[in-house]
Amino acid sequence: MKTEQPGKNQKTQKSNNRSKQASSPSSPTPGKWGEMNRKQRRAMMRKMQSEDVTLEVVHPDAAGIDIGNETHYVAVPPSRDPEPVRCFGCTTAELKSMADWLKHCRIRTVAMQSTGVYWMAVADILEEAGLEVYLVNARDTKNLPGRKTDVQESQWLMKLHTYGLLRNSFRPSPEIRTLRTYWRQRLDLVQAAGEHIQRMQKVLTQMNIQLANVLTDISGVTGQAIIKAILDGERDPRELAAYRDCRVKASEEEIARSLEGNWQDDLLFVLRQEQAGYEFCQKQMGECDRQLEQYLQQMEDRSQGAALPEETRKGRRKKKKGNAPRFDLRALLFRMTGVDLTQIDGIDVMTAMTIFSEVGWDMSKWKTENHFVSWLKLCPDNRISGGKIIGKGRMPTNNRATTALKLSASTLRESKTYLGAQFRRFRSRLGPPVATKAMAAKLARLVYRVLRHGMKYVDQGAEKYEFQHRQHQINSLKRKAMMLGFQVIEAPAA
């Protein structure tokens, strides 16, 4: 008869427990988790995720659609229909039958790629049918194994979306989309009018009419009066120079000398065509302004009876009206949103309108201001490996809100404000391109805070920033001197 030794049994039991703990994945205790830093927590999360190799089904009722010009291929799970992949046309009747078939298959969410503008009609009809539409970036779905076909593309979209591997793109609300359509049409008309002006200037130069050397802009009062007189048959330089406005710096003699040229019939015909195109664009812009003003007046009043803040233009250049709307756009934007973004230095009413038409005023779709800046592609594109930056790339984008913020940032170069002093510091340290992007990110954060938290921006002045920067340099010198065994003593001011 054998007797067991208690000490040996306890040692064996402890070793078995240790082996079980090592073989089975265990989550850290709350106390241990709190003692970890950010890098250790990330390493622990990667370890926990790598131990579980199974994919979790996030969207069980998912479908995938491969968008095309003439046909759309739709894939559903094989258990929902004997024919899991079907082809539908692009007409409205066939799109409605697609929505009915998806509802018959008990589909709740659909993933599709943003292919041109062909996806818009599909998304609108599916949303009307009560389905949740995921608009995904084609960059996230390009790694399709095997030969790529339309059928496999739709099935691949369905599989990725089922396991929650696709991100939904931002799409504003219907009222913002309507506002965006009007504003984009107006911006396109402004661009077309500018192209007509450039071609008119080219024709005048070909005829040796050096009008651009004495006038800042030939689309102004004096330039338009002279061009219309030329098209009416006037050729005398003195008579043409008499149309000079009193605000023009050049004298009538200088303008008359620049109007001596060769009047060629073919070039005059082109000038007449371009002038007619410019006037047509101006007429279209007026109609667009009336439609835009009417739509903004119909929007909900979110100002809650608050008065429009006074426009502060301290340290800013007075801009010409140019192609600005012919109505009080700033007051209507304040009524629509309840905030005034023009209080932020560098942002004018045109930039504020572009931001509202592209992004809207609901910032709750981005968790933090850093998420908003990342969505605008204004954050650094650092390639990190092993906790070190191994390279920096570019993040090109055609987002109109991003372009507007970059243009606003570039106007702060000579601004006598806090942001202007900060931008000049960025330019001296980082260079113009990087500084413009960094200041645009700063403006985006300010816009997010104003729209999300209702903060009011107050300019502290360029002197405030210069004083803070000087104090920062003094403290840095004191720390460096202390490390070397010296002491910095500030000399009294002269």
C-alpha positions in Angstrom: 0.0 0.0 0.0 1.5 3.3 -1.1 1.0 6.6 0.7 1.1 10.0 -1.1 3.4 12.7 0.2 1.4 15.9 0.8 4.3 18.2 -0.2 4.9 16.5 -3.5 1.2 16.5 -4.3 0.9 20.3 -3.6 3.9 21.0 -5.9 2.4 18.9 -8.7 -0.9 20.7 -8.4 0.8 24.1 -8.5 2.8 23.2 -11.6 -0.4 21.9 -13.3 -2.2 25.2 -12.5 0.7 27.2 -13.9 0.7 25.1 -17.1 -3.1 25.6 -17.5 -2.7 29.3 -17.1 0.1 29.4 -19.7 -1.8 27.3 -22.2 -5.2 29.2 -22.0 -5.5 32.8 -23.0 -6.2 35.0 -20.0 -7.1 38.6 -19.8 -5.1 40.9 -17.5 -6.6 41.9 -14.1 -8.0 45.5 -13.8 -5.2 46.5 -11.5 -2.5 45.2 -13.8 -4.2 46.8 -16.8 -4.2 50.1 -15.1 -0.5 49.9 -14.4 0.4 49.4 -18.1 1.2 52.2 -20.4 -0.3 52.8 -23.8 2.3 50.7 -25.6 2.0 47.8 -23.3 -1.8 47.8 -23.5 -1.6 47.8 -27.3 0.8 44.8 -27.2 -1.6 43.0 -24.9 -4.6 43.7 -27.1 -2.7 42.4 -30.2 -1.8 39.2 -28.2 -5.4 38.6 -27.1 -6.7 39.2 -30.7 -4.0 36.9 -32.3 -5.0 34.0 -30.0 -8.6 34.1 -31.3 -8.3 33.3 -35.1 -12.1 33.0 -35.7 -14.0 35.8 -37.4 -17.1 37.2 -35.7 -20.2 37.7 -37.8 -21.1 41.4 -37.4 -23.8 41.7 -40.1 -25.6 38.4 -40.6 -28.2 39.9 -42.9 -25.8 41.5 -45.3 -25.7 41.7 -49.1 -23.1 43.0 -51.6 -23.7 45.0 -54.8 -21.2 45.5 -57.7 -22.2 48.8 -59.2 -22.0 49.2 -63.0 -23.1 51.5 -65.7 -25.8 49.3 -67.3 -26.1 46.4 -64.8 -25.7 45.8 -61.1 -24.8 42.4 -59.6 -26.3 41.6 -56.2 -25.2 38.8 -53.9 -27.0 37.5 -50.8 -26.1 34.6 -48.5 -26.7 31.2 -50.2 -29.2 30.2 -47.6 -31.5 33.0 -48.4 -32.3 32.2 -52.0 -31.7 29.3 -54.5 -30.1 31.9 -56.8 -27.9 33.9 -54.5 -26.5 36.2 -57.2 -28.8 38.1 -59.5 -28.2 40.8 -62.2 -30.5 43.9 -62.3 -30.6 46.7 -64.8 -30.2 50.4 -64.0 -33.8 51.6 -64.6 -36.0 52.7 -61.8 -38.4 49.8 -62.1 -35.5 47.2 -62.0 -33.9 49.0 -59.0 -37.2 48.8 -57.1 -37.5 45.1 -57.9 -33.9 44.7 -56.6 -35.1 46.3 -53.3 -38.1 44.0 -53.1 -35.9 41.0 -53.7 -33.5 42.0 -51.0 -36.3 42.5 -48.5 -37.8 39.1 -49.5 -34.3 37.6 -48.7 -34.5 39.3 -45.2 -31.5 41.6 -46.0 -31.1 44.5 -43.7 -27.7 46.1 -44.7 -26.1 46.4 -48.1 -22.5 47.2 -49.1 -21.6 48.9 -52.4 -18.6 50.7 -53.8 -18.7 54.4 -54.7 -18.3 53.9 -58.4 -18.6 57.3 -60.1 -22.2 58.6 -59.8 -23.9 55.3 -60.7 -24.3 54.3 -57.0 -26.4 57.4 -56.1 -29.7 56.2 -57.6 -29.2 52.7 -56.1 -28.5 54.1 -52.7 -31.5 56.4 -52.7 -34.0 53.7 -53.7 -32.5 51.2 -51.2 -32.7 53.8 -48.4 -36.3 54.6 -49.3 -37.0 50.8 -48.9 -35.7 50.9 -45.4 -32.3 49.2 -46.0 -29.1 50.4 -44.5 -26.6 51.2 -47.2 -22.8 51.0 -46.6 -20.9 53.1 -49.1 -17.3 51.7 -49.0 -14.1 52.8 -50.5 -12.8 50.6 -53.4 -9.3 50.8 -51.9 -10.5 48.6 -49.0 -11.9 45.9 -51.3 -9.3 45.7 -54.1 -7.4 42.6 -52.8 -9.8 40.1 -54.3 -8.1 36.7 -54.6 -8.3 34.9 -57.9 -9.7 36.2 -61.2 -11.9 39.3 -60.7 -15.4 39.2 -62.2 -18.6 41.1 -61.4 -20.2 38.0 -59.7 -17.1 37.4 -57.5 -16.9 41.2 -56.7 -20.4 41.2 -55.3 -19.8 38.0 -53.3 -16.5 39.4 -52.0 -18.3 42.6 -50.8 -20.9 40.5 -49.1 -18.3 38.4 -47.2 -16.3 41.4 -46.1 -19.3 43.2 -44.9 -20.7 40.2 -43.1 -17.6 40.0 -40.9 -17.5 43.8 -40.4 -14.4 44.4 -42.4 -15.7 47.4 -44.4 -16.0 51.0 -43.2 -18.9 53.1 -44.1 -18.1 56.4 -45.8 -19.5 59.7 -44.7 -22.6 60.9 -46.5 -24.4 64.0 -45.3 -28.1 64.3 -44.7 -30.5 65.0 -47.6 -30.9 68.7 -46.7 -27.1 69.1 -46.7 -26.9 67.3 -50.0 -29.4 69.7 -51.5 -27.4 72.7 -50.2 -24.2 71.1 -51.5 -25.7 70.8 -55.0 -26.6 74.5 -55.2 -23.2 75.7 -53.8 -21.2 73.4 -56.1 -23.1 74.6 -59.1 -22.3 78.1 -58.1 -18.6 77.4 -57.7 -18.5 75.7 -61.1 -20.1 78.9 -62.6 -17.5 81.0 -60.9 -14.7 78.8 -62.3 -16.3 78.9 -65.8 -16.5 82.7 -65.7 -12.8 82.9 -64.7 -11.9 80.8 -67.7 -13.8 83.2 -70.0 -11.9 86.1 -68.5 -8.5 84.4 -69.1 -9.4 83.7 -72.7 -10.5 87.3 -73.2 -7.2 88.5 -71.8 -5.4 86.2 -74.2 -7.3 87.6 -77.2 -6.5 91.2 -76.2 -2.9 90.4 -75.9 -2.9 88.8 -79.3 -4.3 92.1 -80.7 -1.5 93.9 -78.7 -4.1 95.6 -76.5 -2.2 95.7 -73.2 -5.2 96.4 -71.0 -4.0 93.9 -68.3 -0.9 96.1 -67.7 -2.9 99.1 -66.6 -6.0 97.4 -65.0 -5.8 94.9 -62.2 -8.9 93.0 -63.4 -10.6 93.3 -66.8 -13.8 92.0 -65.3 -14.1 95.3 -63.2 -16.1 98.4 -64.1 -13.5 100.0 -66.3 -12.4 96.8 -68.0 -16.0 95.8 -68.9 -16.9 99.2 -70.1 -13.9 99.4 -72.4 -14.5 95.8 -73.8 -18.2 96.5 -74.5 -17.2 99.7 -76.3 -14.7 97.8 -78.4 -17.4 95.3 -79.4 -19.7 98.2 -80.3 -17.2 99.4 -82.8 -15.2 102.1 -80.9 -11.5 102.1 -81.9 -10.2 105.5 -80.8 -7.9 105.0 -77.8 -8.8 108.4 -76.3 -12.5 107.6 -76.4 -11.9 104.2 -74.9 -9.7 105.6 -72.1 -12.5 108.0 -71.2 -14.4 105.1 -69.6 -11.8 105.1 -66.8 -13.2 104.8 -63.3 -11.9 107.3 -60.7 -10.6 104.5 -58.5 -8.1 103.3 -61.2 -4.5 104.3 -60.4 -3.4 104.5 -64.1 -4.1 107.8 -65.9 -6.1 108.2 -69.1 -2.9 108.7 -71.1 -1.5 105.4 -69.9 -4.7 103.6 -70.6 -4.9 105.2 -74.1 -1.3 104.1 -74.9 -2.2 100.5 -73.9 -5.2 100.5 -76.3 -3.2 101.0 -79.5 -3.3 97.7 -81.3 -4.3 95.8 -84.4 -8.0 95.1 -84.6 -8.3 91.7 -86.3 -11.8 90.5 -87.3 -11.2 86.9 -86.2 -9.9 87.9 -82.8 -12.7 90.3 -82.3 -15.1 87.5 -83.0 -13.5 85.3 -80.3 -13.6 88.3 -77.9 -17.3 88.7 -78.6 -17.9 85.0 -78.0 -16.0 85.0 -74.7 -17.7 88.2 -73.5 -21.1 86.6 -74.2 -20.1 83.5 -72.3 -18.9 85.6 -69.3 -22.2 87.5 -69.2 -24.1 84.2 -69.4 -22.2 82.8 -66.4 -22.9 86.0 -64.4 -26.6 85.6 -65.2 -26.6 82.0 -64.2 -24.8 82.9 -60.9 -27.6 85.4 -60.2 -30.2 82.7 -60.6 -28.3 80.4 -58.5 -28.0 83.0 -55.7 -31.8 83.5 -55.8 -32.4 79.8 -55.5 -29.8 79.4 -52.7 -31.2 82.4 -50.7 -34.7 80.9 -51.0 -33.6 77.5 -49.8 -31.6 78.9 -46.9 -34.6 80.9 -45.7 -36.7 77.7 -45.7 -34.2 75.9 -43.4 -34.9 75.5 -39.7 -34.0 78.4 -37.5 -31.3 77.2 -35.0 -30.2 80.6 -33.7 -32.8 80.5 -30.9 -33.3 84.3 -31.2 -29.6 85.1 -30.7 -28.3 88.2 -32.4 -25.7 88.0 -35.1 -22.2 88.7 -33.6 -20.5 91.8 -34.8 -18.0 91.2 -37.6 -14.5 91.6 -36.3 -12.0 92.5 -39.0 -9.1 93.6 -36.9 -5.8 92.9 -38.6 -7.5 91.5 -41.7 -7.5 92.8 -45.2 -10.7 94.1 -46.7 -11.6 91.7 -49.5 -13.4 92.8 -52.6 -16.9 91.4 -53.1 -15.9 89.8 -56.4 -18.0 86.7 -56.9 -19.5 86.7 -53.5 -23.3 86.2 -53.2 -25.5 89.2 -53.7 -27.4 88.6 -50.5 -26.5 88.5 -46.8 -25.1 84.9 -46.7 -23.5 85.4 -43.3 -26.8 86.2 -41.6 -28.6 83.2 -43.2 -25.8 80.8 -42.2 -26.0 82.1 -38.6 -29.7 81.6 -38.6 -29.3 78.0 -40.0 -26.6 76.8 -37.7 -26.6 79.1 -34.7 -22.9 79.8 -34.9 -20.7 82.2 -36.8 -17.5 80.6 -38.2 -16.4 84.0 -39.6 -15.3 84.9 -36.1 -12.3 82.6 -36.6 -9.4 84.4 -38.3 -8.9 83.4 -41.9 -12.4 82.0 -42.4 -14.6 84.2 -44.5 -18.3 83.6 -45.4 -17.4 81.8 -48.6 -15.2 79.3 -46.7 -17.9 78.8 -44.0 -20.5 78.1 -46.7 -18.2 75.5 -48.3 -17.7 73.8 -44.9 -21.4 73.7 -44.2 -22.3 72.4 -47.7 -19.7 69.7 -47.6 -19.6 68.6 -44.0 -22.8 70.1 -42.4 -23.0 71.3 -38.8 -23.4 68.0 -37.0 -20.0 67.0 -35.7 -21.2 64.1 -33.7 -20.4 61.8 -36.6 -16.7 62.2 -35.6 -15.8 61.1 -32.1 -13.0 63.7 -31.6 -11.5 66.6 -33.4 -8.5 64.3 -34.4 -11.0 62.0 -36.2 -12.3 65.0 -38.1 -8.9 66.2 -39.0 -8.0 62.7 -40.2 -11.1 62.5 -42.3 -10.1 65.8 -44.0 -6.7 64.2 -44.8 -4.9 67.0 -42.8 -3.1 64.7 -40.4 0.5 63.5 -41.0 0.9 60.3 -42.9 3.7 58.7 -40.8 4.7 55.1 -41.5 5.5 53.6 -38.1 7.3 50.3 -37.5 8.6 49.2 -34.1 7.5 52.5 -32.5 9.7 54.5 -34.9 8.8 56.7 -37.9 10.4 55.0 -40.9 8.9 57.3 -43.5 6.4 60.1 -44.3 4.0 60.0 -47.2 1.5 62.3 -48.7 -2.3 62.1 -48.3 -3.8 63.6 -51.5 -7.5 64.4 -51.4 -10.1 66.3 -53.5 -12.2 67.2 -50.6 -13.6 70.7 -51.2 -13.7 71.5 -47.5 -10.0 70.6 -47.2 -9.1 72.9 -50.1 -11.1 75.7 -48.6 -9.4 75.4 -45.2 -5.9 75.4 -46.9 -6.8 78.5 -48.8 -8.0 80.1 -45.6 -4.7 79.1 -43.9 -2.6 80.7 -46.6 -4.4 84.1 -46.1 -3.0 84.3 -42.5 0.5 85.0 -43.7 0.3 88.8 -43.0 -2.5 88.7 -40.5 -1.8 90.6 -37.3 -3.6 88.0 -35.1 -2.7 85.1 -32.9 -3.2 82.6 -35.7 -1.3 84.8 -38.1 1.8 84.8 -35.8 1.5 81.1 -35.3 1.3 80.5 -39.1 4.4 82.7 -39.6 6.2 80.6 -37.0 5.1 77.4 -38.8 6.4 78.8 -42.1 9.9 79.6 -40.7 10.2 76.2 -39.1 8.4 73.8 -41.4 8.3 75.5 -44.8 5.3 76.9 -46.7 3.6 73.6 -47.8 3.7 71.8 -44.5 2.9 75.0 -42.6 -0.2 75.5 -44.7 -1.4 72.0 -44.0 -0.7 72.3 -40.3 -2.6 75.6 -40.0 -5.5 74.1 -42.0 -5.6 71.3 -39.4 -5.6 74.0 -36.7 -8.6 75.7 -38.3 -10.4 72.4 -38.7 -10.0 71.8 -34.9 -11.4 75.2 -34.2 -14.3 74.6 -36.5 -15.0 71.3 -34.8 -14.9 72.9 -31.3 -17.3 75.7 -32.4 -19.8 73.4 -34.0 -19.6 70.5 -31.5 -19.2 72.2 -28.2 -20.5 75.7 -29.0 -17.3 77.4 -28.1 -16.7 81.0 -29.1 -13.4 82.0 -30.7 -11.7 85.1 -29.3 -8.5 86.4 -30.9 -5.7 87.0 -28.3 -3.5 89.0 -30.6 -0.1 88.4 -32.2 1.6 89.9 -29.1 0.2 87.1 -27.0 1.7 84.4 -29.2 5.0 86.2 -29.4 5.2 86.4 -25.6 4.3 82.7 -25.2 6.9 81.7 -27.8 9.6 83.9 -26.0 8.8 82.3 -22.7 9.0 78.8 -24.2 12.4 79.6 -25.6 13.6 81.0 -22.3 12.5 77.9 -20.4 14.1 75.7 -22.9 17.4 77.5 -22.6 17.2 77.2 -18.8 16.7 73.5 -19.0 19.6 73.0 -21.3 21.9 75.2 -19.2 20.9 73.3 -16.0 21.8 70.0 -17.7 25.2 71.4 -18.5 25.8 72.8 -15.0 25.1 76.5 -15.9 22.5 79.0 -14.9 20.7 81.5 -17.1 20.1 84.9 -15.6 17.7 87.2 -17.4 19.1 90.7 -18.1 16.9 93.7 -17.3 15.1 95.3 -20.2 16.8 98.3 -21.7 
